[in-house]
Amino acid sequence: MWSEAGLDTATLLLFPLLVVLPRGVAVLVSAAGLCAAGLVLSVSGTRLTRILPVAAMLLGCLLLWGTASALWSVNPMRSLVVATRLAGLFAVGLALGAGAGVIAAPRRLAFLLLIGMALGIAMVAIELATAGSLTALVSTRAYLPTQLNQASISFALLILPASALLISLGQAIFATLLAVLTAVTVYELAGTAAKAVLLAGLAMGLLLYRARPVVAGVALAISVVAIIAAPLTFARLERLPGLGEAADSFKISAGHRLLIWSFAGDRIAERPLTGWGLDASRAIPGGDDPIRPGETWMPLHPHNAALQVWLELGAPGAVLFALLVALVWGVLAHVEWPPLFAAAAGASLTIAFVGCFGTYGIWQEWWLGTLSFSLFLVLVMGRVASRQAAPGKASGSRGLESVVHRATK
């Protein structure tokens, strides 16, 4: 079926594209979303989980509020343009969520993900060894190590679920090899955020493996509080004596990040209920004023999802964002996956959540696309792991050839 073949192709190309042309991920994921929608529509009697309509309702409310914010936005046209883009991205994410449950050959798709990750790791090695020779084939921009930051955090997102899947298939050696190679790749790259979130995810995964319902419930509560209280916490970190200097000594961009958050907190206090308008961060009054050489108060966005939602959409947007995050943690607490895979999926969720609080703009197309496609891949891998663990199923094979054979069925 063309739709499933399209999803297979998108899965295989994800990591190679992240290495050489990360901004193209939005197009790749959009095409995958269309394939997923076609797959769902082609399968008769498809039953959607109760979670999907709830997620659709929350995303719809967020989209409506963001569109309405154009009425008071400091950049109304920008707000409308971004609202239109988000409508498509949200639809793609929902289609992928629905499509994950009706994939006819989940093993094949999971195997193609593993191949894609291996290709991505090899391409990263070539990029580092040749100072960007692969990127030069598709871009005229001068090579910078930071161009691989998107690939780095994406590797971090999926390394643990992919490794857990291999273990569930009886491939502990290959799981270890994949985990080690991917971790080395992440730590060889320039992105500091990917290194930090991978450690956070690993720690959370260990806790979830011991007591998933309790730990997921605590994570849910902490996540909601972190979002709702962001203007009173993240925005005030810069005021702590010595923290700014310590952040600067660690990495100059870290100290700048604290100043950005402080500025965002001041602007949030001016419009706490309505915000300044969807994606209006780049047009916030005073945002272009210089702080230090080469640094301004608001370079495009706050680099913190909670502060960005508060700044642009006010309290209603923050509440909707918190409810979405709570929904995902709530599902993780009770999903019927094997314990190891569920813990790895929770680690991936932690990486995504922490990454949103310190890296990219929350409305960036490539980032939303990567998050939604990663969720799709985790859901598909969860099906494979669950089938393997189900009673009456044969135990995992002891050779990679058997995995290849099953994956192609």
C-alpha positions in Angstrom: 0.0 0.0 0.0 1.4 3.4 -1.0 0.6 5.0 2.3 2.5 2.5 4.4 5.4 2.6 1.9 5.5 6.3 2.3 5.7 6.0 6.0 8.5 3.4 5.7 10.4 5.8 3.4 10.0 8.7 5.7 11.3 6.6 8.6 14.3 5.5 6.7 15.2 9.1 5.6 14.6 10.9 8.9 18.1 10.8 10.4 20.0 11.2 7.1 17.9 14.3 6.4 18.5 15.6 10.0 22.2 15.4 9.3 22.4 17.2 6.0 19.2 19.3 5.8 17.4 19.5 9.2 14.9 22.2 8.1 13.7 19.7 5.5 12.3 17.5 8.2 9.1 19.6 8.3 8.4 18.6 4.7 9.3 15.0 5.3 7.0 14.8 8.3 4.2 16.6 6.5 4.4 14.0 3.7 4.4 11.2 6.3 1.3 12.8 7.9 -0.5 12.6 4.6 0.5 9.0 4.2 -0.7 8.3 7.7 -4.1 10.0 7.0 -4.4 7.9 3.8 -3.6 4.7 5.7 -6.2 5.5 8.4 -8.9 6.3 5.9 -8.1 3.1 3.9 -8.5 0.8 6.8 -12.2 -0.1 7.4 -13.5 -0.1 10.9 -10.5 1.9 12.3 -11.1 2.6 16.0 -9.3 5.6 17.5 -8.2 5.5 21.1 -10.0 7.8 23.5 -6.8 9.8 24.0 -6.7 11.0 20.4 -10.0 13.1 20.5 -8.8 14.6 23.8 -5.5 15.6 22.3 -7.3 17.0 19.2 -9.6 19.1 21.4 -6.7 20.6 23.3 -4.7 21.3 20.2 -7.8 22.8 18.6 -8.4 25.1 21.5 -4.7 26.1 21.5 -5.0 26.8 17.8 -8.2 28.8 18.1 -6.7 30.9 20.9 -3.5 31.5 18.9 -5.6 32.6 15.9 -7.7 34.9 18.1 -4.5 36.4 19.5 -3.9 38.1 16.1 -6.6 40.6 17.3 -4.2 42.0 19.9 -0.9 40.8 18.6 2.0 43.2 18.1 2.5 41.4 14.8 -0.9 40.3 13.7 0.0 39.0 10.2 2.8 36.9 11.7 0.3 35.4 14.2 -2.1 34.4 11.4 0.6 32.9 9.3 2.0 30.8 12.1 -1.6 29.8 13.1 -2.1 28.5 9.6 1.2 26.5 9.7 0.3 25.1 13.1 -3.1 23.9 11.8 -1.3 21.8 9.3 1.4 20.5 11.8 -1.2 19.7 14.4 -3.2 17.8 11.8 -0.1 15.9 10.7 0.7 15.0 14.3 -2.9 13.7 14.9 -2.8 11.7 11.7 0.5 10.1 12.7 -0.9 9.3 16.1 -3.9 7.5 14.5 -1.8 5.8 11.9 0.6 4.3 14.4 -2.1 1.9 15.5 -3.0 0.6 12.0 0.4 0.0 10.5 0.3 -3.4 9.0 4.0 -4.1 9.3 5.3 -2.4 12.4 8.4 -4.6 12.6 9.5 -3.5 9.1 9.0 0.2 10.0 11.0 -0.3 13.2 13.8 -2.0 11.4 13.9 0.8 8.8 14.3 3.2 11.7 17.3 1.3 13.0 18.8 1.4 9.5 18.1 5.1 9.3 19.8 5.7 12.6 22.9 3.7 11.5 23.0 5.7 8.3 22.7 8.9 10.3 25.6 8.0 12.6 27.8 7.1 9.6 26.9 10.4 7.9 27.7 12.3 11.1 31.2 10.7 11.2 31.7 11.7 7.6 30.6 15.3 8.4 33.0 15.6 11.3 35.9 14.0 9.4 35.5 16.2 6.3 34.1 19.4 7.8 30.7 19.2 6.2 31.3 17.6 2.8 27.9 16.0 2.7 26.1 19.2 3.7 28.1 21.1 1.0 26.3 19.0 -1.6 22.9 20.5 -0.7 23.8 23.9 0.9 26.2 26.7 0.1 26.4 27.8 3.8 29.8 27.6 5.5 30.1 24.5 7.7 29.6 25.0 11.4 29.6 22.2 14.0 26.4 23.6 15.4 24.6 22.7 12.2 24.4 19.1 13.6 22.6 20.2 16.8 19.2 19.2 15.4 20.5 15.7 14.6 22.1 15.5 18.0 19.0 16.1 20.0 17.0 13.8 17.7 19.4 11.0 18.3 18.9 11.5 22.0 15.2 11.4 21.6 15.1 7.9 20.1 18.2 6.1 21.3 16.6 4.6 24.4 13.3 3.3 22.8 15.2 1.9 19.9 17.6 0.1 22.2 14.8 -1.2 24.4 13.1 -2.5 21.3 16.1 -4.5 20.3 16.4 -6.0 23.8 12.7 -7.0 23.7 13.6 -8.8 20.4 16.4 -10.7 22.1 19.1 -8.6 20.5 20.9 -7.3 23.6 24.3 -7.2 21.9 23.0 -5.1 19.0 21.0 -2.9 21.5 24.2 -2.2 23.4 26.1 -1.5 20.2 23.4 0.9 19.0 23.2 2.7 22.4 27.0 3.1 22.7 27.5 4.3 19.1 24.6 6.8 19.3 25.6 8.1 22.7 29.2 8.6 21.5 27.8 10.4 18.5 25.7 12.7 20.7 28.7 13.5 22.9 31.0 14.1 20.0 28.7 16.7 18.5 28.7 20.3 19.6 25.2 20.5 21.0 25.3 20.9 24.8 21.5 20.5 25.2 21.5 17.0 23.7 24.1 15.9 26.1 22.3 17.3 29.1 18.8 16.0 28.1 20.2 12.5 27.4 21.5 12.3 30.9 18.2 13.5 32.3 16.3 11.0 30.2 18.5 8.1 31.3 17.9 9.0 35.0 14.2 9.2 34.5 14.1 6.0 32.6 15.8 4.2 35.5 13.2 5.6 37.9 10.3 4.7 35.6 11.5 1.1 35.3 11.4 0.8 39.1 7.9 2.4 39.7 6.3 3.7 36.5 2.8 4.7 37.7 4.2 6.6 40.7 7.1 8.2 38.9 5.0 9.2 35.9 2.4 10.7 38.3 5.1 12.8 40.0 6.5 13.8 36.6 3.0 14.9 35.6 2.7 17.1 38.6 6.2 18.6 38.3 5.6 19.3 34.6 2.3 21.1 35.1 3.8 23.2 38.0 6.9 24.0 35.9 4.7 25.3 33.0 2.2 27.2 35.2 4.9 28.7 37.4 7.4 29.5 34.7 7.1 33.3 35.0 7.9 33.0 38.7 10.7 30.4 38.4 12.6 30.4 35.1 12.2 34.1 34.6 13.8 34.9 38.0 16.8 32.6 37.9 19.0 35.4 36.6 18.3 37.2 39.9 20.0 34.5 42.0 23.4 35.8 43.2 26.3 34.4 41.2 24.1 32.2 38.9 24.6 34.4 35.9 28.4 34.5 36.3 28.5 30.8 36.8 26.4 30.2 33.7 28.6 32.5 31.6 31.7 30.6 32.8 30.1 27.3 31.8 29.0 28.6 28.4 28.4 32.2 27.3 25.0 31.3 25.7 23.9 29.9 29.0 24.3 33.2 30.8 22.5 34.9 27.8 19.7 32.5 28.1 19.1 33.5 31.7 18.9 37.2 30.6 16.4 36.3 27.9 14.2 34.5 30.4 14.3 37.5 32.7 13.3 39.8 29.9 10.5 37.4 28.9 9.2 37.4 32.5 9.1 41.2 32.6 7.0 41.3 29.4 4.7 38.5 30.6 3.9 40.6 33.6 2.6 43.3 31.3 0.1 41.0 29.5 -0.4 37.9 31.7 -3.9 37.1 30.5 -3.8 37.6 26.8 -0.1 37.5 25.9 1.5 39.5 23.1 0.2 37.3 20.2 1.1 34.0 18.6 4.8 34.0 17.6 5.1 37.7 18.5 8.2 37.0 20.6 10.4 38.3 17.7 8.5 41.6 17.7 8.3 42.2 21.5 9.1 45.9 22.4 12.7 46.1 23.5 13.6 42.7 22.3 16.1 44.1 19.8 17.9 46.2 22.3 21.5 45.1 22.9 22.7 43.6 26.2 26.2 42.7 25.5 28.2 42.6 22.2 26.3 40.4 19.8 23.4 39.7 22.3 19.9 41.1 22.4 17.1 40.7 24.9 14.9 38.5 22.7 16.6 36.8 19.7 13.5 35.4 18.0 12.1 33.4 20.9 12.8 32.8 24.6 14.4 29.3 24.1 11.9 28.0 26.7 8.5 26.6 25.7 6.7 27.5 28.9 7.9 31.1 28.8 7.2 31.4 25.1 3.6 30.2 25.5 3.1 32.5 28.5 4.6 35.4 26.6 2.6 34.9 23.4 -0.7 33.3 24.6 -0.9 34.3 28.2 -2.5 32.2 31.0 -5.0 30.4 28.7 -2.2 29.2 26.4 -0.1 28.0 29.4 -3.1 26.1 30.8 -3.7 24.3 27.5 0.0 23.5 27.1 0.1 22.1 30.7 -3.0 19.9 30.0 -1.4 18.5 26.8 1.8 17.6 28.7 -0.3 16.1 31.6 -2.2 14.0 29.0 0.9 12.4 27.7 2.4 11.7 31.1 -1.0 10.2 32.2 -1.0 7.9 29.2 2.6 6.8 29.9 1.7 5.9 33.5 -0.8 3.2 32.4 0.1 2.1 28.9 0.4 -1.6 28.5 3.9 -1.9 27.2 6.7 -4.1 28.5 8.3 -2.4 31.6 11.7 -1.8 29.9 10.2 -0.3 26.8 7.7 1.8 28.7 10.6 3.2 30.8 12.6 4.0 27.7 9.5 5.8 26.2 9.3 7.8 29.4 12.9 8.7 29.1 12.3 9.9 25.5 9.3 12.0 26.8 11.6 13.5 29.5 14.2 14.3 26.8 11.5 16.0 24.7 10.1 17.9 27.6 13.4 19.1 29.0 14.6 19.9 25.5 11.6 22.2 25.0 12.6 24.1 28.1 16.0 25.1 27.0 16.5 24.9 23.3 14.3 25.7 20.3 11.3 27.8 19.6 8.2 25.7 20.4 6.5 26.7 17.0 9.5 25.8 14.8 8.3 23.5 12.1 11.3 21.2 12.1 11.1 20.8 15.9 7.4 20.1 16.0 7.7 17.8 13.1 10.6 15.9 14.8 8.6 15.6 18.1 5.4 14.4 16.4 7.3 11.9 14.2 9.3 10.6 17.1 6.0 10.0 19.0 4.7 8.1 16.0 7.9 6.0 16.0 7.7 5.3 19.7 4.1 4.2 19.3 4.9 1.8 16.5 7.9 0.4 18.4 5.6 0.0 21.4 3.4 -2.3 19.3 6.3 -4.4 18.3 7.6 -4.7 21.8 4.1 -5.6 23.2 3.6 -8.3 20.6 7.0 -9.8 21.4 6.1 -9.9 25.1 2.6 -11.2 24.6 1.9 -14.8 25.8 2.3 -17.4 23.2 4.8 -15.4 21.1 8.1 -16.9 20.3 11.0 -15.5 22.1 13.3 -13.1 20.3 15.6 -14.7 17.8 19.3 -14.9 18.4 20.6 -13.5 15.2 20.3 -10.2 13.3 19.3 -12.2 10.3 16.1 -13.3 12.0 15.2 -9.7 12.9 15.8 -8.8 9.2 13.5 -11.7 8.1 10.7 -10.7 10.5 11.0 -7.0 9.7 10.5 -7.6 6.0 7.2 -9.5 6.6 
